[in-house]
Amino acid sequence: AISMMVPSLDVVLDVVWPFLLRMTDSYVLWFAFLIMVVYFRQLMNRFAHASVRVISVMIGGDKSCLRQEYNKVNNKKKIVRLAGPRSFPFVGSAMALFQNQGDLDQMFAVWIKQFGKIFNMQLFVGIPAIVIADANLARQVFLKKHTWFVNRPAPSNLERFIPGTSAQHFFRWSMTVVKDAEWRSVRRAATAVFHSNEILNRFSPAVNEAAKRLVNDLKALWSWNDTNDVDEDERFVDVEIWRKIGETTLEVICSTVMGLETSNTSEASRTRHMELLKSARAVFANSGFAANPYLLIAGAVPKMFSPILGLIARTFPTQQMRDTSKALETIDHYANELLDEAIAQVQCEEKAPPLTAEPASWPVPPPRLELQEGESIINLMYKMWAHDKGLKSTATAAPRIGPALRREWAQAIRAQAALFFIAGYETTANTLSFTLYLLARHIDWFHAIQAEVDEHHARKNPGGQLTVTHDDAQTLFPKTMACIREAIRLFPPAPVTSRVCSPPSHAASGTNGAWLDEEDETVVSDDGGITKTTKSTIFVPKNADVFIAIRAIHLDPQMFSNPRTFDPQRFLPPNKEPYAWFPFGLGPRQCVATKLALTEAVTVLAHFARSFDLKAAYVAPGEDDLEGLETKMAGTLGPTKGV
């Protein structure tokens, strides 16, 4: 009887709530009514076990769990109960985010030990979330059921809570935030650039030049002379390699994404370089929920208060919010100058091809883009967009590119430029720093890389300078690549990623969520004579957030033997790429710049190994490869105190 009343709650929320808003100005009454509805839902969720409709996630209590019941043609599926951390009214589990300063990696690691590989949590009232640290379920979310998990969770009108025009455009159009058709449009333009081997090979000279400058800068730091009475084995210099490599990756991003000349030593060029470097660091230093408390508050109050809360956030931002906004303004300034050049070039070359509709996905194959001298990713993405708009239009009924849509797409491409700039600077610098840290602990693998680089150099360019192309990095440096892949298994750039469950267009009407099937499990009795297979399902409600704990999967002893030990042999023949290895994600929303990032890492590491030796680091007895370095997730995973 109670379960039959569940649908009536929708009527209560749709009719009574607006009526109260019109009839009273009492904030106390508003929140009292909200509390009544929340706990009435909780009471009904506890007792409505016989309901045919899918019951939402319970709110609060140590026994917080996900209870779903599905009945189809008299075939009732088992209710799946998921344990999880305690949830509090309105704030859910969000207080733990504050306590961990937004470090989901550490927070999930603790909860996985308590509740297992799949557990339920609730970020705020009415926002259920499932955390998955199981490789099979993660691959279903990424691949098998990807149409249900296309988008990433993000507050609606996220830019409303961000001060500054450039920052608002970034959080409105960034590839990590946009959804559905807008995401497909932006992703398509980026894919045509980052997945072209020809274009990536054309970027190789810029990557090699940046790597050579890193080597020269490190040599300049050498602090002894021949008169010093010091044994050769004791001659070394301490270097904060994390920051030095960060300067190198910034050069690569400036050259490839923005087309800026990094070899220019003029005062203006140095000033620009330092401004961009400070901006990139500022964005990561001020990332996370703790930097913008308004985002946490926005999740705890009804959506009707969002406009007011957004106005307060823009009027009274925290210092961290102001620093982030200023940094994005700087990046956007340089991106805008370069985009204006790209727009002028497209207008001149293609005479502004006609178009019809808003940004969408197109069934036509991507055009073959050719990289001209001095061109950047910004130019190529804009050309891709203009080309697709021309293909979509008709010769008879299509207006030319209007100023409104041109302005909208200019904002979108500048947002991607800022995203590539920020993410490319931090993640590759972290990856190379972690790799060198691990190689110093396993010096035999560093010597193997040196031998591989020397062999490549002697075969390809004996007597000349070392040069690594994109094709070389992908095929001719297997040991170097294996070491990098193993390093990002232990220290993935994004240790946690997320999706939101939303029914695809082909889903049946009234569908309330998606089912994920756990891996079949074969149980062998003690005598070895009897086996049986068990299988269970996990139901993910519509609009629920799904967090994939990538690093926890990488450290799962059931997926990797000795998971906390650096062992690049996992990625060398006869071994295949591990089933549970996906540091860049998988599927349609996999990191679009994966190939460029790996090529850059191989190139820089090859130049480093060609020019320097590493001294074997001291490893305490019984210490694994994760214990010697403190890390923190602030958007991406990085070293807390440098390397």
Secondary structure, DSSP 8 states (H G I E B T S, - for coil): -TGGGHHHHHHIIIIIHHHHHHH---HHHHHHHHHHHHHHHHHHHHH-TT-SS------SSTT-------EETTEE-----------BTTTBTHHHHHHTTT-HHHHHHHHHHHH-SEEEEEEETTEEEEEE--HHHHHIIIIITGGGS-S----TTGGGG--SHHHHHHHHH-TTT--HHHHHHHHHHHHHHHT-HHHHHHHHHHHHHHHHHHHHHHHHT----TTS---GGG------HHHHHHHHHHHHHHHHTS---SS--SHHHHHHHHHHHHHHHHHHHT-SGGG-HHHHHHHHS-GGGHHHHHHHHHHS--HHHHHHHHHHHHHHHHHHHHHHHHHHHHHHHH------SSS----S--------TT--HHHHHHHHHHHHHHHHS-SSS-----HHHHHHHHHHHHHHHHHHHHHHHHHHHHHHHHHHHHHHHSHHHHHHHHHHHHHHHHHH-TTS-----HHHHHHT-HHHHHHHHHHHHHS-SSSEEEEE----TTS-TT--EEEEE---EEEE-TTS--EEEE--EEEEETT-EEEEEHHHHHT-TTTSSSTTS--GGGGSTTS---TT--TT--GGGS-TTHHHHHHHHHHHHHHHHHH---------TT--TTTTS-EEESSSEEESS--
